[in-house]
Amino acid sequence: MALEIDEKSLKHGVLTLVVTLVEVIQEALETQAVRRLEGGDLTEEEQDRLGEALMELDEAMGEIKAEHGITASVADLHRGLDDVVDEVVDKLINPARWAEEEGKSVT
């Protein structure tokens, strides 16, 4: 049996995944930047450069999503990843509740 692959769909899916992962990394960078700003670790020049770089990255990501028509699919995947992360964090914070739901006891 031959495997039929829709090349356009495959490219769309891979690009959606890559852009979504870049956005997740971008969010982590922004969080770290805010921490450094609040901690007073950056000079005014470094703050300006960091702000400009993050804005340029945000603009570039928006252009890529619009150009390839993947804005909605990136948002959907991003929400899905956020839900998975929230569930994992909740399991780490509340192991007893998760064990109860699965009918197990926590020792």
C-alpha positions as CSV (number, residue, x, y, z in Angstrom):
1,M,0.0,0.0,0.0
2,A,1.4,3.3,-1.1
3,L,1.5,6.2,1.4
4,E,0.0,9.3,-0.1
5,I,1.2,12.6,1.3
6,D,-0.4,15.9,0.6
7,E,2.7,18.0,0.3
8,K,0.9,21.3,0.8
9,S,-0.8,20.1,4.0
10,L,2.5,18.7,5.2
11,K,4.3,22.0,4.6
12,H,1.5,23.8,6.3
13,G,1.7,21.6,9.4
14,V,5.4,21.7,9.7
15,L,5.5,25.5,9.3
16,T,2.7,25.8,11.9
17,L,4.7,23.7,14.3
18,V,7.9,25.6,13.8
19,V,6.3,29.0,14.1
20,T,4.4,27.9,17.2
21,L,7.6,26.7,18.8
22,V,9.4,30.0,18.0
23,E,6.5,31.8,19.6
24,V,6.8,29.7,22.8
25,I,10.6,30.5,22.9
26,Q,9.8,34.2,22.2
27,E,7.4,34.2,25.2
28,A,10.2,32.7,27.4
29,L,12.6,35.3,26.2
30,E,10.1,38.1,26.9
31,T,9.6,36.7,30.5
32,Q,13.3,36.6,31.1
33,A,13.7,40.1,29.7
34,V,11.0,41.5,32.1
35,R,12.8,39.8,35.0
36,R,16.1,41.4,34.0
37,L,14.4,44.8,33.5
38,E,12.7,44.5,36.9
39,G,16.0,43.4,38.5
40,G,17.9,46.4,37.1
41,D,20.4,44.1,35.3
42,L,20.3,46.0,32.0
43,T,21.6,49.4,31.0
44,E,19.3,51.8,29.2
45,E,21.0,50.9,25.9
46,E,20.6,47.2,26.5
47,Q,16.9,47.7,27.3
48,D,16.4,49.6,24.1
49,R,18.2,47.0,22.0
50,L,16.3,44.2,23.7
51,G,12.9,45.9,23.2
52,E,13.7,46.5,19.5
53,A,14.8,42.9,19.0
54,L,11.7,41.5,20.6
55,M,9.4,43.9,18.6
56,E,11.2,42.9,15.3
57,L,10.8,39.2,16.1
58,D,7.1,39.7,16.9
59,E,6.6,41.6,13.6
60,A,8.5,39.0,11.6
61,M,6.4,36.2,13.1
62,G,3.2,38.1,12.3
63,E,4.4,38.5,8.7
64,I,5.3,34.8,8.3
65,K,1.9,33.7,9.7
66,A,0.0,36.1,7.5
67,E,2.0,35.3,4.4
68,H,1.5,31.6,4.7
69,G,-2.1,31.8,6.1
70,I,-1.3,30.0,9.3
71,T,-2.4,32.6,11.9
72,A,-5.4,30.6,13.1
73,S,-3.6,27.2,13.1
74,V,-0.7,28.6,15.1
75,A,-3.1,30.1,17.6
76,D,-4.9,26.7,17.9
77,L,-1.7,24.8,18.4
78,H,-0.4,27.3,20.8
79,R,-3.6,27.0,22.9
80,G,-3.3,23.3,22.8
81,L,0.3,23.5,24.0
82,D,-0.7,25.9,26.8
83,D,-3.4,23.4,27.9
84,V,-0.8,20.6,28.0
85,V,1.6,22.7,30.0
86,D,-1.1,23.7,32.4
87,E,-2.1,20.1,33.0
88,V,1.5,19.0,33.6
89,V,2.1,21.9,36.0
90,D,-1.2,21.0,37.8
91,K,-0.1,17.4,38.1
92,L,3.2,18.5,39.6
93,I,1.5,20.8,42.1
94,N,-1.5,18.6,43.0
95,P,-0.3,15.0,42.7
96,A,-2.9,13.8,45.3
97,R,-5.8,15.1,43.3
98,W,-4.6,13.4,40.2
99,A,-3.9,10.1,42.0
100,E,-7.5,10.2,43.4
101,E,-8.9,10.8,39.9
102,E,-7.0,7.8,38.7
103,G,-8.0,5.7,41.7
104,K,-4.5,5.5,43.1
105,S,-3.2,6.5,46.5
106,V,-0.2,8.8,47.0
107,T,2.4,7.6,49.5
